Amino acid sequence: MAIESVRERIQAVRWDGKQLSILDQTKLPGQEVWIGLTGAKDTADAIERLAVRGAPNIGIAAAYGLAMELSANPSLGALEEGADVLVSSRPTAVNLAWAVERVRTAVMGAGPSTIASAARGEAQKIQASEDAASLALSHHGADVLTDAGARTILTHCNTGALATGGRGSALAVCIELAERHEGVKVIACETRPLLQGARLTAWELQKLGIPFALIVDGAAASILRRGLADAVVVGCDRVAANGDAANKVGTYSHALAAQAASAPFLVAGPTSTIDLATPDGDAIEIEERDAAEVTSYNNTPVAPAGTPALNPAFDVTPASLITALVTERGIASPVTTDAIAALLS
């Protein structure tokens, strides 16, 4: 199946050497609106309101946000203030703090006259490495699915070019599989409450020409039990040292259903999402978002006024439920502390 390069067709971030532009994902699929960003504060705001999202892409955006801040004010004070603003915008995805720290380290090793150029250079390196990681992990993941004979893949949230560098993470695996084999189909979960699967994954798959079907999140377990999906592939926002993986809320349910159906459950993401400082999933901070995201949609109430709601943005899937962790450096299977460490050695 011939599929045009995702990099040529779908982008979420554009860097012209001085300014970062992002495709406002809160407007998709109805409108394709690009927003120009200028520094740390407006980049942090864009990350917090999900105009730019996906663990690798918020890391890329944050790196450029800090670089732009230092271009306007090349000082250590601006570095620390900008870093703090960006890191505090979202707590769960490790890539955010990781990317900011990489820029910070590069700047601290630069001279006073080269602060801004050092920050820009490091941000560009981060984007390039994430692009390369996406391509490599897509091959590794497709190898696993090919060996399993999987052709219909269930996925959750959005893990394509809108969420990460290059082709994506989990969706990149599906794209690579579709390029290799005829008859590949994706089943995309809508992903409540903000419908990233319905709004974004469906938008990407439609542009790519890959056959797909959209389902409500609650249908996934039945789809797997009935044998209508061969495997589950999801992304990740943070992987603990023991292999427990945080991803968009609803992922844990899919993992349990996959285990019950004896279907492979793959987690795909670059090694930048692995956090050896976090021992296990219980130590991962889970972002709690505004209850209004649950009780309303697009400013339209869907529940009675005053309805209380819990809105965790992520959940944690234990390593014991993950068939394979797919990264650009290879695969951890079974997913153990030693296997995770080996990926980073």
Secondary structure, DSSP 8 states (H G I E B T S, - for coil): -----HHHH--SEEE-SS-EEEE-TTSTTT---EEEE-SHHHHHHHHHTTSS-SHHHHHHHHHHHHHHHHHHS-SHHHHHHHHHHHHTT-SS-HHHHHHHHHHHHHHHTS-GGGHHHHHHHHHHHHHHHHHHHHHHHHHHHHHHHHHHT--EEEE-S--BTTTSSTTBSHHHHHHHHHHHSTT-EEEEE--TTTTHIIIIIHHHHHHHT--EEEE-GGGHHHHHHTT--SEEEE--SEEETTS-EEEETTHHHHHHHHHHTT--EEEE--GGGEETTS-SGGGS---B--THHHHEETTEE-S-TT-----BSEEEE-GGG-SEEEETTEEESS--HHHHHHHH-
